Every structure is written in structure tokens, then in C-alpha cells.
């Protein structure tokens, strides 16, 4: 090939690779730049979360192990120069040995398999980080929306208690029963303020997590929080569809141990070095020159690498057993999660049937102001409204958690909708 043509072709390849990398980076940024739904927030988090980026960087690093494994050893050059005397003549003897290490037993091939298996394990770790990010993001988005509803119930209670306390303060003198009622309202007000502070702390933690995961402003995230589900997907009890990161890691671990075992068996075979040899002797009449072949071979007398082979066999058995137990564990986990999912949906139906309590609190306040009910009933009503809201949200979050864990176990989370 023309050297100038080769030079410009190489430059073009470098420039093309650079622009492809830029386009790939821009494509990843576009996922987070065009957020119009809670699904977009989820996709952004899965591609942008620091743990995912670190895992993907580790994968790129470990993919380079294949290049290391494919490398051939460089030839070696050994030179000896000896000088002395033969009778009364000075003698210089020069010896040059060039040798190339030859690996027997398929060592290089098995090292490549070992490197590929290691990269496969890291690939499973990337999947694991994405699964965990997806689950935590979905739960955070739903919980943020739930906190809104709980805040409404808390603020309504705080408003009612404050209004009632101010009403008591406006009176010139309170009867003993009214003083007790005023104290009870103050205690309830403090209790609700503590609950509000706890919700605010939880809200802040969730917001910080989502900001870290997506680098999006919280104002954007708050716009696209998921709504309550009107219908829930029906899931079957088939455990043959399991396909998740933990199983992938167990499979990759098996592949690594099998590669290690093959490599240990390969190392039973000794390597040998072979190459040309040259000698030149000067200082005596008629210079002597000679050439030939040098061979270096390790003799397997004291060790046949039996220790490493035995260890590799036991490690391979461990990995096989670990995979089988992981499958069993995941099957049991799926069965348990499916039961939790169905139980949570049944609870949601029951709580929804009791939701009329939330629409009665205003009537209760009117009754209290007209002296028809006691203060304890007003306080208890607001507490029940908050507790019903919390119970509803807790069961919804339990169902969401079980649903998405089932998605992860089945390997369908990437295509699932919030």
C-alpha cells in the first residue's frame, strides 16, 4: 500500500472514531435532555447513574483483558562474550542465542477464554447496577408522589388544629373541658408537625437520590411523577423465565472457573524455548564460527501442577453448586414476591373501599363547630385520614416493589412501563 494513502486512511479512521464517540455521548445525554414523562426519568437514571457509569467503565477495562491474553511473548536474546588466552594468543569467544518461548497445552487459548469469562462477569455486574438503579428510581418516584398526598392530610390536620387553637385563644375564659380540649389540640398539632418534618426529611433524601441519578433539576422530576395505577398487570407463576443479573453472575462465575480449570490443566505441559545459536571465536589462526539450535525445556519432575488443578476442580464444583442454589433461591423468591404482589393488591382494594372517610372530615369539623361532636372525634378523624392515606401508600409501594422485583427476576424490567 502507498504509505501516504495508509497515513491518510489512518487519520480518517481516528477522526471517524472520535465523532462516533461524540455521537454516542450525545445520544446518552439526549435521554436526559428530553424528559417528558416518568418513564423518561427512569431511562435517564438507568443510563446516567454514577454506579452504572462506573460499572460500564469497569466493563470496558475488563474487555481489554482479551487483548492481554492474546499477546505473544517477545523473543529473547542472550549474549556471552568470553576472553582469555590460548597458549600465548589472546582469545575472544562470542556466543549469541535467540530463543522464542513456545507455549504447549493450549495455554494461550485458555487464557483468552478466561479473559472473556471475566468480561462476562463484569457485564453481569453492569446489568445488576442497572436493575438496582431501575428499582430504586421507580420506588423513589412513586414515594415522592405518595408524600404529596400524605402532606395534604398532614396540612389539613395542622390547619384544623391551628384554627381550633386560635378559636380557643379568642375566648376570654375557657371552661375546664375547653382547656383540656385546647391542650389536646396543641399536643396533636405538635404530633402532626413532627410527622410533617419526618415526611420532609424523607422527601429530601428521595429528591437528592433522583438528582444524583439523573442530574435533572428536582422541579423537572416533580412535574412527571407517576400517578396511581388504575389497573395492575397479571403475572403468571412460571419460574422458567428467570433471567436476571444474579443468575448471569453465577453463570459467568461458572465460565471463569471452567476456564481456570482448563488453564491449570494446560500448565501441566511445560513451555520450551527454541531458536538459533551463533558462536564466533577470534584471536587464534583461522577464526572459528559455528551455528546451531538452542532448546530450553523445563522437566516436569517435581511438579505436575497437581495442586492448582485440584484447587481449580474444587472451585469449579463450588461455582456449579452456587449456580444451582441461586436458581433455587430465585425460584423461591419469585414465588414469594408473587404472593406478596397479589396480597398487596387485595389490600389496596379493601383500603379503597374505606376511602370515604377522607370525604367526611369536613362534615366532622362542622359538627364540632356546632357543638355536636367532641374534640377527640375531630382529632381521631384527622389521625385516621392520615393513617388510611399512609396504609394505602404503603400497600401501593409494596405492590410496586414486588412488581418490579418480579420484572427484574424475569429480565423484562427494561421494557416495563411505570
N, C-alpha and C positions, 0 to 999 in steps of 0.2 A: 504494500500500500504506500501511496505517496505520503511522505512524512508531514507535509503541510496539510494534506487532506485529513490525516489522522489527528493532527493537532486541533484543527477547527471542529472536527466531529466531536472530539473530547470536550471542547469548550461548550458546544451546543448541548451535549448531554448534561453537563453540570448546570447550565442555565435552566434547562427544562426541568431537572430535578428540583432546583431551587423554587421555581414558580409552582410546581406541583405541591411542594411542601407549604407554600404560602396559601394556595387554594384550599388545601386540606385544613390548615389552621383557620382560614376564614369560614370554611363550612362549619367547623365546630363552633365558632363564635356566632354564626348565624342562628344556631339552635337557641342560643340565649338572647339573641338580638330581636327575635320576632316572637315574643311571648304574647299569646292571645287567649290562653286557657290554662287550667291547672295541669293538663296533660303536657303542655309545653314546658311548664315549670319542672315537671318530673323529668322530661327528656333532657332539659338543661342540667339538672342536678346530676343525672347519671353520667353525663359526658364531662362535666366540669368539676365535680367534687375533688378536692385535693387527694383523697385516698385513692380514687380511681386513676387520677393522673400519675400518682406515684407507682401504682401497680402496673400501669401501661408502660411507664418508663423502665420498670424492672423487667417487663417482658421484652422490650427492645434490647435491653442489656443481655438477657439470657439467650436471645436468638443469636447473638454473636458467638455463643459457645460452640455452635456448629462450625463456624469458621476456624475457631481454635482447634477443634477436634480434627478438622480436615488438613491441618498444616502438616507438612512433611519435615522431618528433621534435616538440618543442613549437613552437608558433607564435612568431614573433619580432615585436617591436615596436620600431620605430625612430622617434625624435622629433627634430626640429630646430626650434630657436627662434632666429630671426634678428631683430635690432633695428637700426634705422638712421634715416635722415632722408630724406624726400622733399620737396624744396624746404624749407619751414620747418616741416613737420609731422614728428613722430616716427612711425615705422612699426615694427610688430612683426609678423613673419611666422612662423606656426607650421605645421609640417608633421608629420603622423603617418602612418607606413607600417606596416601589419600584413601579415606575409607568412608563408606556410606552405611548408615545404620538401616538394617532391613528388619522390619517387624514381622514376626510369624504369628500364626494362630488367629488372624483377623482382628488384631488389636485396634487398628485404626477404624475399621468398620464398626466395631462395638463402641468405641469412644464417640463416634458420630451418633449412634443410636442413644447413647447415654445423654448426649447434649440435647438431642431432640426431645427426649423424655423430660429432661429438666425444664426445657422451654414449655412443654405441655403442662407441667405442674404450675408454672408461673401464669400460664394462660387461664388455668382454673382459678388462680388467686385473683386475676383481673375480674373474672365472672363473679367471684364471691364478693368483691368490693362493690361491684355494680348492683348485685342483689341486695346487699345490706343498705346501700345508698337509696335504692328504689323504695325499699320497705320503710326506712326511716323518713324519707321525704313524704310518702303518702300519708303516714301516720301524723307527721307534723302538720301537713296541710289540713287534714280533717280536724285535728285537735285545735288548730287556730280558729277554724270556723265554729267549733263547739264552744270555745271560750267566749266567743261573741254572745252566744245565746245564754251562757251562764252569767256573763256580765250584765245582760239585760235583767235577768232575775235578781241579781245582787243589787243593781242600781235601783230597781223598783222597790226592793225591800228597804234600802237605805233611805230613799226618798220618802217612803211612808213613815219610817221611824222618825226621821228628822222633822217631818211635818207634824207628827203627833207630839213630839217633844216640845216643839215651838208652841204648839197649841196649849200644852200644859203650862209652859212658862208665861204665857199671856194672861193666865188667870191670876187674880190677886192672892187667892188662897186655895190650897188643894185639900180635899178630904183624904183621910188615911188610905183609902182604896186607890185614890188617884195618885198619891205619892208613890205607892207601891207600883202602880202601872207605869208611872213615869220612869222609875228605876229599872223596871223590866225592859222597857223600850230602849233605855240607854245601854243596857247590857247587850241587848240584841243588836243594837246599832254597832257597838264595838265588835261583836262577833262577826257581823257581815262585813265590816271594814277589814278585819283580818282575812276573811275569805277572799275579799277583793284583792288584797295585797298578794296573797298566795297565787291567785289567778294571774295577776300582773307579772309576777316573777316567772311563772311557767310560760306565759306568753312571750316574755323577753327571751328566754332560753330557746324557744322554738324559732323565734324570728332570727336570732343570731345563727342558729344552725342552718336555716334556709339561706340566709345571706352568704354564709361561708360556702355552702354547697353550690350556689348558683351565681354569686356575685351580682345578683339583682337587688335593686332597692326594695325595701320592705313594702313601700307604697304600691309597687307593681305587683308584688306577691299577694298583698291583701285584696287586690281587685279580682283575682281569679281563684279564690278558694273554692273547693268543691262543695256542691250542695248536698243535702241529704238524699240518700238513694231511695227512689220510689219502688224500684224492683231490684232484686238481687239475683245473681246468676245461679243456676242449678249446677251442682257439681256431682260427678259420679264417684263411686268408691273404688275405682280401678287403680291399683298401685303399680301397674305395668308401665305407666307413662312417666315414671320418675326420671328426672333429668335435671340435675342441679349442680352447683359448684362443689358441694361436699363429696358427691359421688364422683365428679370429674377429678377432684384432687386424689381420691382413693384410687381411681383408675390410673392416674398419672404416677402415683406412688408405686403401683404395681409395675408399670412400664420402667420406671427408674431402677427398681430392684432387679428386674429381669435383665436389664442392660448391665447392671453392676455384676450380676452373676456370670453373664457371658464374658464380660471383660476379665473377671477373675479367672475364669477357665482359660481365656486367651493368654493370660500372663503365665500360665504353666509352661508355655512354649518360650524358650529363650530367644532373645534377639541376637543377631550376629552382624558383624561389621565386615565389609569386604571392599576391596579397592586395589588399585595398582601401587606398586612399591618401586622406588628407584634408588640406586646407590652409585656413588662415584668416589673413587679413591685416587688421590693425586699425591705427588711427591716421590714416586718411585718410577723407574723407567717403564714406559708403556702404561698410561693411565688405565685403570680397570673400571669398567662400567657394567652395571647389571640391572635388570628389571624383572619384575615378577608380580605376584599377587599376595596381598596380606589378608588374612581371615582371623577375626576375633570372635569367639563363641563362648558364652557362659555355659558351664557344665552344670546341669541340674542334679547335683549330687546330694547336697544338704537340704534342699527345699524344693518342693513341687508346688509351692503356693497353696498348700492344703488349708492353712489357717484362713486365708482370705476367701477361699472357695466355700469353706464351711460357714463362715460368717455371712457370706452373700446368700447362701441357701436358706439360712435361718431368717435373714431379713426378707427374702422373697416370700417365705411362708408367712411371716408376720404381715406383710402387705396384702397377701391374698386373704388372710383371715380378717384383716381390718376392712377390706372391701366388702366381704360377705356380711360382716357385722354392721357396716354402715348402711348397706341395703336394707337389712332387717330393721335397723333403727329408724330409717327414713320411712319405711312402710308403716311402722307403728306410729310414727309422728304424724303421717298423713291421716291415718285413721282417727287419731285423737283430735287433730285440727278440724277434720270434717265434722266430728261430733260437736266440737266447740262452736263451729260455724252455725250448724243447724240449731243448737241450743240458744245461741245469741239471737238468731232470727225469731225464734219463738218468743223470747223475752221482749224483743222490740215490739212485736205485735201486742203483747199484753200491756206494755207501758203506754203504747199509743192509745189504747182503749181508755186509759185513765188520764189522758191528757186534758180532759175537760176541766180539771182542777185549775189549770193555768188561766182559764177564762172566767173563773169565779172570784178571783181575788179582789177585783174592783167592787163587786157586789158586797163582799165581806167588809171592805173598808167603809162603804156607805152604811151598812148595817151598824158598824161600830160607831161611826159619827152620829148616828141617830139613837145610840144607846141601846141597840137591840142585841148586841153580842159583846162578849168580854174582850179585853185587850189580849188575853192569852190566845184566843182563837185567831186574832189577826196575825199575831207573831207566828203561831203554828202554821197558818196558811202560807205565809211567805217562806217559811222554812221548808214546807212540803213542796212548794213550787220549785225552789232551788234544788231540793233533793231529787224530785222527779226529773228535773232537767239533767242533773248530774247522772242519774241512773240511766236515762235514755242515752246520753252521750257515751257513758261507759260501755253499755251494751253495743252501741253502734261501733265504737272503736274496737271492741273485742271481735266483732264480726269482720270489720275491715282488716284487722291484724291477721285473723285466721284465713281470710280470703286470699290476701296477698302472700302469706306464707305458703298456702296451697299452690298459688301461681308459681312461686319460686321453686317448690318441690317438683312441680310438673314441667318446669322450664318454659312456661308460657307468659312469664311476667312482662317480657319486653313488648308483647303485643296487647297486653291488657289495658283496659281503659279505667281511668279513675271514676 
